[in-house]
Amino acid sequence: MATFASSTAIKRMLGIPSTVTTHDDAISDLLDAVDQIVLDELNLDAAASTTYTDKLDVTDNGQTMINTTKRPVLTVAALTVGGSAYTEGTDYKIDKSLGMITLMPMGNFLPVGREQVEITYTAGFSSVPADLIYAGNLIACSMFNQQSHVGFQSERAGDYTYSLGKGVGSSIPSLASRILNKHRRLFARGAT
């Protein structure tokens, strides 16, 4: 079942009456593709909470923060730093929306080296935000409008001319991209 788009919403946004079924198969074909596009943009394996284990490298001396590879973080099952178990609230805090782990108290540093931080956590959404669903539906509408002409922009009869639109078929609509930016990790993963 699709998470980020629905046939009903797509038809409504395209102005297709719900009683018209001509395009139902074409719309249905988009649903799984839209889900995968949104998940790829958010760097998630699934929208629902999924368990991940990250083994993170610490690259700089004096580093007190590091990011999980997935976000938003819902829960942390375990965190080890340099082989020692750490306790949330005592040894570290986590900004769950960013997936940013910060050592406590100030002055504690992460040990430099490969796979120095191991964290097991769940990430994803307990309930998918409405704006992501709207973005998914916008992407689906854009894809639907490109299906029949795959980027065709204009055609002329006298001295025949045919032209394709710029970037059509390869880009996410601007408004959908703006919404996705709110949920994407826009900075480098790993050390901060």
KOLTORPA-531257 format. One record per residue: x negated, y, z of N, C-alpha, C, O in turn. Coordinates in nm, 2 decimals. Each point is the difference from the previous one (the first is absolute). Layout:
! KOLTORPA-531257
X_Y_Z_X_Y_Z_X_Y_Z_X_Y_Z $
...
This chain:
! KOLTORPA-531257
-0.08_-0.12_0.00_0.08_0.12_0.00_-0.09_0.12_0.00_-0.10_0.01_0.07 $
0.14_0.09_-0.15_-0.08_0.12_-0.02_0.01_0.09_0.13_0.10_0.00_0.07 $
-0.21_0.06_-0.04_-0.01_0.09_0.12_0.01_0.14_-0.03_0.07_0.08_0.07 $
-0.14_-0.03_-0.18_-0.02_0.14_-0.02_0.10_0.06_-0.11_-0.01_0.11_-0.03 $
0.09_-0.20_-0.02_0.10_0.05_-0.11_0.12_-0.09_0.00_-0.01_-0.12_0.04 $
0.12_0.17_-0.09_0.12_-0.09_-0.01_0.07_0.04_-0.13_-0.01_0.11_-0.05 $
0.07_-0.21_-0.01_0.07_0.02_-0.12_0.11_0.10_0.01_0.02_0.08_-0.09 $
0.05_-0.08_0.20_0.10_0.10_0.03_-0.05_0.14_0.00_0.06_0.09_-0.07 $
-0.17_-0.06_0.14_-0.06_0.13_0.00_-0.05_0.04_-0.13_0.01_0.12_-0.04 $
-0.08_-0.21_-0.03_-0.06_0.03_-0.13_0.11_0.04_-0.10_-0.01_0.10_-0.07 $
0.12_-0.17_0.07_0.11_0.03_-0.09_0.06_0.14_0.03_0.03_0.08_-0.08 $
-0.01_-0.06_0.21_0.05_0.13_0.05_-0.09_0.12_-0.05_0.05_0.10_-0.05 $
-0.18_-0.12_0.07_-0.10_0.10_-0.03_0.00_0.03_-0.15_-0.03_0.11_-0.05 $
0.05_-0.22_-0.03_0.00_0.01_-0.15_0.13_0.05_-0.05_0.01_0.03_-0.12 $
0.09_-0.03_0.20_0.13_0.05_-0.04_0.08_-0.11_-0.08_0.09_0.02_-0.08 $
-0.13_-0.15_0.11_0.07_-0.11_-0.06_0.11_-0.05_0.09_-0.02_-0.03_0.12 $
0.15_0.04_-0.16_0.11_-0.05_0.08_-0.02_-0.14_0.05_-0.06_-0.08_-0.07 $
0.10_0.05_0.19_-0.02_-0.13_0.06_0.07_-0.11_-0.08_-0.04_-0.12_0.01 $
0.15_0.16_-0.08_0.07_-0.10_-0.08_-0.07_-0.04_-0.13_0.04_-0.10_-0.06 $
-0.13_0.18_0.02_-0.08_-0.03_-0.12_-0.11_-0.09_0.03_-0.08_0.03_0.08 $
0.08_-0.15_-0.15_-0.10_-0.10_0.04_-0.10_-0.03_-0.12_-0.08_-0.09_0.01 $
0.09_0.17_-0.11_-0.09_-0.01_-0.11_-0.15_-0.01_0.03_-0.08_-0.07_-0.05 $
0.05_0.16_0.15_-0.15_0.01_0.03_-0.04_-0.07_0.13_-0.11_0.01_0.05 $
0.20_-0.09_0.01_-0.03_-0.07_0.12_-0.12_-0.09_0.00_-0.08_0.00_0.09 $
0.06_-0.07_-0.20_-0.12_-0.09_-0.01_-0.12_0.08_-0.01_-0.10_-0.03_0.07 $
0.10_0.14_-0.14_-0.12_0.09_-0.02_-0.03_0.06_0.14_-0.12_0.01_0.04 $
0.22_0.03_0.03_-0.03_0.06_0.14_-0.05_-0.11_0.09_-0.09_0.03_0.08 $
0.15_-0.14_-0.08_-0.04_-0.11_0.08_-0.15_-0.04_-0.02_-0.07_-0.03_0.10 $
0.03_0.04_-0.22_-0.14_-0.03_-0.04_-0.10_0.10_0.07_-0.11_-0.04_0.03 $
0.16_0.16_0.00_-0.09_0.10_0.06_-0.02_-0.02_0.15_-0.11_0.04_0.05 $
0.20_-0.10_0.02_0.00_0.00_0.15_-0.13_-0.06_0.06_-0.06_0.06_0.08 $
0.02_-0.18_-0.12_-0.13_-0.06_0.05_-0.12_0.08_-0.04_-0.09_0.02_0.08 $
0.09_0.04_-0.20_-0.11_0.08_-0.05_-0.02_0.12_0.09_-0.11_0.04_0.03 $
0.23_0.03_0.00_-0.01_0.12_0.08_-0.05_-0.04_0.14_-0.08_0.08_0.05 $
0.13_-0.19_0.01_-0.05_-0.03_0.13_-0.15_-0.02_0.00_-0.07_0.05_0.09 $
0.01_-0.12_-0.20_-0.14_-0.02_0.00_-0.08_0.13_-0.02_-0.10_0.02_0.06 $
0.16_0.07_-0.14_-0.07_0.13_-0.02_-0.01_0.08_0.13_-0.10_0.05_0.03 $
0.21_-0.05_0.04_0.00_0.08_0.13_-0.09_-0.07_0.10_-0.08_0.07_0.06 $
0.08_-0.20_-0.05_-0.09_-0.07_0.09_-0.15_0.03_-0.04_-0.08_0.02_0.09 $
0.05_-0.03_-0.22_-0.13_0.03_-0.04_-0.04_0.14_0.04_-0.12_0.03_0.04 $
0.21_0.07_-0.06_-0.03_0.14_0.03_-0.03_0.02_0.15_-0.08_0.08_0.04 $
0.15_-0.16_0.04_-0.01_0.01_0.15_-0.11_-0.10_0.06_-0.02_0.01_0.12 $
-0.04_-0.09_-0.21_-0.10_-0.10_0.04_0.06_-0.09_0.11_-0.07_-0.03_0.10 $
0.19_-0.02_-0.13_0.06_-0.10_0.09_0.03_-0.13_-0.08_0.02_0.01_-0.12 $
-0.02_-0.12_0.19_0.04_-0.13_-0.06_0.15_-0.02_0.00_0.05_-0.07_-0.09 $
0.02_0.13_0.19_0.15_-0.01_0.01_0.04_0.13_0.07_-0.07_0.06_0.08 $
0.20_-0.03_-0.10_0.06_0.12_0.07_0.03_-0.04_0.15_-0.02_0.09_0.08 $
0.06_-0.21_-0.06_0.03_-0.04_0.13_-0.13_-0.02_0.08_-0.11_-0.02_-0.06 $
0.12_0.01_0.19_-0.12_-0.01_0.08_-0.07_-0.13_-0.03_0.06_-0.11_-0.01 $
-0.19_0.12_-0.02_-0.08_-0.11_-0.04_-0.13_0.00_0.09_-0.05_0.11_0.03 $
0.00_-0.22_0.01_-0.12_-0.01_0.08_-0.13_0.01_-0.08_-0.01_-0.08_-0.10 $
-0.08_0.16_0.14_-0.13_0.01_-0.07_-0.11_-0.01_0.10_0.02_0.03_0.12 $
-0.14_-0.08_-0.16_-0.12_0.01_0.08_-0.10_0.07_-0.09_-0.04_-0.05_-0.11 $
-0.02_0.15_0.17_-0.10_0.08_-0.07_-0.13_-0.02_0.08_-0.01_0.00_0.12 $
-0.10_-0.02_-0.20_-0.13_-0.01_0.06_-0.07_0.12_-0.07_-0.04_0.00_-0.11 $
0.01_0.11_0.20_-0.04_0.12_-0.05_-0.15_0.03_0.03_-0.05_-0.03_0.10 $
-0.01_0.09_-0.20_-0.14_0.04_0.01_-0.01_0.14_0.06_0.08_0.08_-0.02 $
-0.18_-0.07_0.11_-0.03_0.14_0.06_-0.13_0.04_-0.07_-0.10_-0.06_0.01 $
0.11_0.18_-0.08_-0.11_0.04_-0.08_-0.08_0.11_0.06_-0.12_0.03_-0.05 $
0.17_0.04_0.15_-0.07_0.12_0.05_-0.02_-0.01_0.15_0.08_-0.04_0.07 $
-0.20_0.09_-0.02_-0.02_0.02_0.14_0.09_0.10_0.06_0.03_0.10_-0.07 $
0.02_-0.11_0.19_0.08_0.10_0.06_0.15_0.00_-0.05_0.07_0.09_0.03 $
-0.04_-0.20_-0.10_0.14_-0.01_-0.05_0.09_-0.04_0.12_-0.02_-0.10_0.07 $
0.13_0.17_-0.05_0.10_-0.03_0.10_0.14_-0.04_-0.05_0.08_-0.05_0.07 $
-0.07_0.06_-0.20_0.13_-0.03_-0.06_-0.02_-0.09_-0.13_-0.10_0.01_-0.06 $
0.20_-0.09_0.04_0.00_-0.09_-0.12_0.15_-0.02_-0.04_0.09_-0.01_0.09 $
-0.07_-0.02_-0.22_0.14_-0.02_-0.05_0.03_-0.14_-0.04_-0.09_-0.07_-0.05 $
0.21_0.02_0.08_0.04_-0.12_-0.05_0.02_0.01_-0.15_0.01_0.11_-0.06 $
-0.01_-0.22_-0.01_0.02_0.00_-0.15_0.14_0.02_-0.04_0.03_0.05_-0.11 $
0.07_-0.08_0.20_0.14_0.01_-0.03_0.06_0.09_0.10_-0.04_0.02_0.11 $
0.15_0.05_-0.15_0.08_0.08_0.08_0.14_0.02_-0.05_0.02_-0.02_-0.12 $
0.07_0.06_0.20_0.00_0.03_0.14_-0.02_-0.13_0.08_0.06_-0.11_-0.03 $
-0.13_0.12_0.14_-0.02_-0.11_0.10_0.12_0.00_0.09_0.05_0.10_0.06 $
0.01_-0.22_-0.05_0.11_-0.02_0.09_-0.04_-0.04_0.14_0.04_0.05_0.10 $
-0.13_-0.16_-0.09_-0.05_-0.05_0.12_-0.14_-0.04_-0.02_-0.05_-0.04_-0.11 $
-0.03_0.03_0.22_-0.14_-0.05_0.00_0.00_-0.12_0.09_0.04_0.01_0.12 $
-0.08_-0.13_-0.18_-0.01_-0.12_0.08_-0.13_-0.01_0.07_0.00_-0.04_0.12 $
-0.11_0.08_-0.18_-0.13_-0.01_0.06_-0.10_0.09_-0.07_0.01_0.03_-0.12 $
-0.10_0.02_0.20_-0.11_0.09_-0.06_-0.13_-0.04_0.07_0.00_0.00_0.13 $
-0.10_-0.04_-0.20_-0.13_-0.02_0.05_-0.10_0.09_-0.06_0.01_0.02_-0.13 $
-0.10_0.03_0.21_-0.10_0.09_-0.05_-0.14_-0.06_0.04_-0.02_-0.01_0.12 $
-0.06_-0.02_-0.22_-0.13_-0.06_0.04_0.01_-0.13_0.08_-0.08_-0.03_0.08 $
0.19_-0.05_-0.11_0.03_-0.12_0.07_0.07_0.01_0.13_0.03_-0.11_0.06 $
-0.01_0.23_-0.01_0.07_0.02_0.13_0.15_0.04_-0.02_0.03_0.08_-0.09 $
0.06_-0.14_0.16_0.14_0.03_-0.01_0.03_0.14_0.06_-0.05_0.03_0.11 $
0.13_0.04_-0.18_0.04_0.14_0.05_0.15_0.00_0.03_0.08_-0.07_-0.07 $
-0.04_0.16_0.16_0.13_0.01_0.04_0.06_0.14_-0.04_-0.06_0.10_0.02 $
0.17_-0.11_-0.09_0.07_0.13_-0.04_0.04_0.08_0.12_0.05_-0.05_0.10 $
-0.08_0.18_-0.11_0.04_0.09_0.11_-0.12_0.02_0.10_-0.01_0.10_0.07 $
-0.07_-0.20_-0.06_-0.12_0.01_0.09_-0.13_0.02_-0.07_-0.07_0.09_0.02 $
0.05_-0.18_-0.13_-0.12_0.01_-0.07_0.01_0.07_-0.14_-0.10_0.04_-0.05 $
0.22_-0.04_0.00_0.03_0.07_-0.12_0.14_0.05_-0.01_0.09_-0.05_0.07 $
-0.07_0.14_-0.17_0.14_0.04_-0.03_0.01_-0.02_-0.15_-0.10_0.01_-0.07 $
0.22_-0.02_0.02_0.02_-0.02_-0.14_0.12_0.09_-0.05_0.11_0.01_0.06 $
-0.14_0.07_-0.16_0.10_0.08_-0.07_0.06_-0.10_-0.10_-0.05_-0.02_-0.11 $
0.17_-0.03_0.14_0.06_-0.10_-0.08_0.04_0.04_-0.14_-0.01_-0.07_-0.09 $
0.05_0.20_0.08_0.04_0.05_-0.14_-0.12_0.00_-0.09_0.01_-0.02_-0.12 $
-0.13_0.05_0.18_-0.12_0.01_-0.09_-0.08_-0.12_0.01_-0.09_-0.02_-0.09 $
0.11_-0.07_0.19_-0.08_-0.12_0.01_-0.14_0.04_0.06_-0.10_-0.07_-0.03 $
0.09_0.18_0.10_-0.13_0.04_0.05_-0.02_-0.04_0.14_0.07_0.04_0.09 $
-0.18_-0.11_-0.07_-0.04_-0.05_0.14_-0.11_0.10_0.05_-0.10_0.03_-0.07 $
0.12_0.02_0.19_-0.09_0.09_0.07_-0.04_-0.06_0.13_0.08_-0.04_0.08 $
-0.21_0.02_-0.06_-0.05_-0.05_0.13_0.02_0.10_0.11_0.00_0.12_-0.02 $
0.02_-0.18_0.14_0.02_0.08_0.12_-0.09_-0.05_0.11_-0.04_-0.12_-0.01 $
-0.01_0.19_0.10_0.01_0.15_0.01_-0.10_0.06_-0.10_-0.08_-0.07_-0.06 $
0.09_0.20_0.04_-0.09_0.07_-0.09_-0.14_-0.04_0.03_-0.04_-0.01_0.12 $
-0.05_0.00_-0.21_-0.14_-0.03_0.02_-0.03_-0.15_-0.03_-0.11_-0.04_0.00 $
0.22_-0.04_-0.01_-0.03_-0.14_-0.04_-0.01_-0.01_-0.15_0.08_0.06_-0.07 $
-0.18_-0.13_0.02_-0.02_-0.01_-0.14_0.01_-0.14_-0.05_-0.03_-0.10_0.07 $
0.07_0.08_-0.20_0.00_-0.13_-0.06_-0.14_-0.04_-0.04_-0.08_0.08_-0.04 $
0.05_-0.21_0.06_-0.13_-0.05_-0.04_-0.01_-0.01_-0.15_0.09_-0.05_-0.07 $
-0.20_0.10_0.02_-0.03_0.00_-0.15_-0.02_-0.15_-0.04_-0.08_-0.07_0.06 $
0.14_0.04_-0.18_-0.03_-0.13_-0.06_0.12_-0.06_-0.07_0.11_0.06_0.00 $
-0.13_-0.17_-0.07_0.11_-0.06_-0.07_0.10_-0.07_0.09_-0.04_-0.07_0.10 $
0.16_0.08_-0.13_0.11_-0.06_0.07_-0.01_0.01_0.15_0.03_-0.09_0.08 $
-0.06_0.21_-0.03_-0.01_0.03_0.14_0.14_0.02_0.07_0.01_-0.02_0.12 $
0.09_0.05_-0.20_0.13_0.02_0.06_0.09_-0.10_-0.07_0.01_-0.01_-0.12 $
0.06_-0.07_0.20_0.10_-0.09_-0.05_0.13_0.03_0.07_0.01_0.01_0.12 $
0.10_0.01_-0.20_0.13_0.03_0.05_0.10_-0.08_-0.07_0.00_-0.02_-0.12 $
0.09_-0.04_0.20_0.12_-0.07_-0.05_0.12_0.08_0.03_0.02_0.04_0.12 $
0.06_-0.01_-0.21_0.11_0.09_0.01_0.11_-0.03_-0.10_-0.02_-0.07_-0.09 $
0.14_0.13_0.12_0.11_0.00_-0.10_0.01_0.14_-0.06_-0.01_0.10_0.07 $
0.03_-0.10_-0.20_0.02_0.13_-0.07_0.12_-0.02_-0.09_0.03_-0.11_-0.04 $
0.02_0.22_0.00_0.12_0.00_-0.09_0.11_0.09_0.07_-0.03_0.09_0.07 $
0.15_-0.12_-0.11_0.11_0.08_0.05_0.10_-0.09_0.08_0.05_-0.10_-0.05 $
-0.01_0.15_0.16_0.11_-0.07_0.07_0.13_0.03_-0.07_0.09_-0.09_-0.01 $
-0.08_0.21_-0.05_0.11_0.03_-0.09_-0.06_0.09_-0.10_-0.07_0.10_0.03 $
0.10_-0.12_-0.16_-0.07_0.07_-0.11_0.06_0.15_0.00_0.12_0.01_0.00 $
-0.21_0.09_0.00_0.05_0.14_0.00_0.08_0.03_-0.12_-0.03_-0.05_-0.11 $
0.13_0.13_0.13_0.10_0.03_-0.11_-0.08_0.07_-0.12_0.04_-0.02_-0.12 $
-0.14_0.10_0.15_-0.07_0.07_-0.11_-0.08_-0.10_-0.09_-0.01_0.03_-0.12 $
-0.04_-0.14_0.18_-0.07_-0.10_-0.08_0.10_-0.07_-0.09_-0.03_-0.03_-0.12 $
0.15_0.01_0.17_0.11_-0.07_-0.09_0.03_0.10_-0.11_0.02_-0.04_-0.11 $
0.00_0.17_0.14_0.03_0.10_-0.10_-0.12_0.00_-0.11_0.03_0.00_-0.12 $
-0.15_0.00_0.17_-0.11_0.00_-0.09_0.00_-0.13_-0.09_-0.02_0.01_-0.12 $
0.05_-0.12_0.18_0.01_-0.12_-0.08_0.11_0.01_-0.11_-0.02_-0.05_-0.11 $
0.13_0.10_0.15_0.11_0.02_-0.10_-0.04_0.10_-0.11_0.04_-0.02_-0.12 $
-0.11_0.12_0.15_-0.05_0.10_-0.10_-0.10_-0.07_-0.10_0.01_0.02_-0.12 $
-0.10_-0.10_0.18_-0.09_-0.08_-0.09_0.08_-0.09_-0.09_-0.03_-0.01_-0.12 $
0.13_-0.06_0.17_0.08_-0.09_-0.08_0.08_0.08_-0.11_0.00_-0.05_-0.11 $
0.05_0.16_0.14_0.07_0.08_-0.10_-0.10_0.04_-0.11_0.04_0.00_-0.12 $
-0.16_0.04_0.16_-0.10_0.04_-0.10_-0.03_-0.12_-0.09_-0.01_0.02_-0.12 $
-0.01_-0.13_0.18_-0.03_-0.12_-0.07_0.11_-0.04_-0.10_-0.02_-0.04_-0.11 $
0.15_0.05_0.16_0.11_-0.03_-0.08_0.01_0.09_-0.12_0.02_-0.05_-0.11 $
-0.05_0.18_0.13_0.01_0.09_-0.11_-0.11_-0.02_-0.10_0.01_0.05_-0.12 $
-0.12_-0.12_0.15_-0.11_-0.02_-0.09_0.02_-0.14_-0.07_-0.07_-0.02_-0.10 $
0.15_-0.06_0.15_0.01_-0.14_-0.05_0.03_0.00_-0.15_-0.06_-0.07_-0.08 $
0.16_0.14_0.04_0.05_-0.02_-0.14_-0.09_0.07_-0.10_-0.01_-0.04_-0.12 $
-0.06_0.14_0.16_-0.09_0.07_-0.10_-0.14_0.00_0.04_-0.09_0.06_-0.07 $
0.05_-0.11_0.19_-0.14_-0.01_0.04_-0.08_0.12_-0.03_-0.10_-0.01_-0.07 $
0.14_0.12_0.12_-0.08_0.12_-0.02_0.04_0.09_-0.12_-0.06_0.10_-0.01 $
0.15_-0.14_-0.07_0.04_0.07_-0.11_0.05_0.14_0.04_0.08_0.01_0.10 $
-0.13_0.10_-0.16_0.05_0.13_0.04_0.08_0.07_-0.11_0.10_0.06_0.02 $
-0.15_-0.07_-0.15_0.08_0.06_-0.11_-0.03_-0.06_-0.13_-0.10_-0.08_-0.02 $
0.19_0.11_-0.07_-0.01_-0.06_-0.14_0.06_0.10_-0.09_0.09_0.07_0.03 $
-0.15_-0.06_-0.15_0.05_0.10_-0.10_0.02_-0.08_-0.13_-0.07_-0.10_-0.03 $
0.17_0.14_-0.06_0.03_-0.08_-0.12_-0.09_0.05_-0.12_-0.07_-0.08_-0.06 $
0.07_0.21_0.03_-0.07_0.05_-0.11_-0.15_-0.01_0.03_-0.05_0.05_0.10 $
-0.03_-0.11_-0.19_-0.14_-0.02_0.02_-0.02_-0.07_0.14_-0.06_0.05_0.09 $
0.12_-0.16_-0.08_0.01_-0.08_0.12_-0.10_0.03_0.11_-0.12_-0.01_-0.03 $
0.16_0.04_0.15_-0.09_0.02_0.11_0.06_-0.08_0.12_0.12_-0.01_0.02 $
-0.21_-0.04_0.06_0.03_-0.08_0.12_-0.09_0.04_0.11_-0.13_0.00_-0.02 $
0.17_0.03_0.14_-0.09_0.04_0.11_0.04_-0.07_0.13_0.12_-0.02_0.03 $
-0.22_0.00_0.05_0.02_-0.06_0.13_-0.02_0.11_0.11_-0.08_0.09_-0.02 $
0.15_-0.11_0.13_-0.02_0.10_0.11_-0.13_-0.02_0.07_-0.05_-0.11_0.00 $
0.00_0.22_0.06_-0.12_-0.01_0.07_0.01_-0.07_0.13_0.08_0.04_0.08 $
-0.15_-0.14_-0.05_-0.01_-0.08_0.12_0.13_-0.08_0.03_0.01_-0.07_0.10 $
0.08_0.06_-0.20_0.12_-0.08_0.02_-0.04_-0.15_0.00_-0.08_-0.04_-0.08 $
0.14_-0.03_0.17_-0.03_-0.14_0.02_-0.12_-0.03_0.09_-0.02_-0.12_0.03 $
-0.05_0.22_0.01_-0.12_-0.03_0.08_0.00_0.08_0.13_-0.09_-0.01_0.08 $
0.20_0.08_-0.05_-0.01_0.09_0.12_0.13_-0.02_0.08_0.11_-0.03_-0.05 $
-0.12_0.06_0.18_0.11_0.00_0.09_0.06_0.14_-0.01_-0.08_0.10_0.00 $
0.21_-0.08_0.00_0.06_0.13_0.00_-0.06_0.09_0.11_-0.02_-0.05_0.11 $
0.01_0.18_-0.13_-0.06_0.09_0.09_0.06_0.00_0.14_-0.07_0.00_0.10 $
0.20_0.00_-0.10_0.07_0.00_0.13_-0.02_-0.13_0.08_-0.02_0.00_0.12 $
0.02_-0.11_-0.19_-0.02_-0.13_0.06_-0.15_0.00_0.05_-0.02_-0.05_0.11 $
-0.07_0.10_-0.18_-0.14_0.01_0.04_-0.02_0.08_0.12_-0.07_-0.03_0.10 $
0.15_0.14_-0.09_-0.01_0.09_0.12_0.05_-0.07_0.12_-0.06_0.01_0.11 $
0.17_-0.09_-0.12_0.05_-0.08_0.11_-0.10_-0.11_0.04_-0.03_-0.01_0.12 $
-0.03_-0.06_-0.22_-0.09_-0.10_0.03_-0.13_0.05_0.07_-0.05_-0.06_0.09 $
0.01_0.19_-0.12_-0.11_0.06_0.06_0.01_0.01_0.15_-0.09_-0.01_0.08 $
0.22_0.03_-0.03_0.02_0.01_0.14_-0.03_-0.13_0.07_-0.04_0.00_0.12 $
0.05_-0.11_-0.19_-0.02_-0.13_0.06_-0.13_-0.07_-0.04_-0.03_-0.10_0.06 $
-0.04_0.16_-0.16_-0.13_-0.06_-0.04_-0.11_0.04_0.09_0.01_0.10_0.08 $
-0.11_-0.18_-0.08_-0.13_0.04_0.07_-0.07_0.09_-0.10_-0.05_-0.06_-0.10 $
0.03_0.18_0.13_-0.06_0.10_-0.09_-0.14_0.02_0.03_-0.07_0.09_-0.06 $
0.01_-0.16_0.15_-0.14_0.02_0.03_-0.07_-0.14_0.00_0.07_-0.10_0.00 $
-0.20_0.10_0.00_-0.07_-0.13_-0.02_0.03_-0.09_0.12_0.02_0.04_0.11 $
-0.01_-0.17_-0.14_0.02_-0.10_0.10_-0.13_-0.03_0.07_-0.10_0.02_-0.06 $
0.11_-0.07_0.19_-0.12_-0.03_0.07_-0.04_0.11_0.09_0.08_0.05_0.08 $
-0.21_-0.01_-0.08_-0.05_0.10_0.09_0.06_0.14_-0.02_0.03_0.03_-0.12 $
-0.01_0.04_0.22_0.05_0.14_-0.01_-0.10_0.09_0.07_0.03_0.12_0.01 $
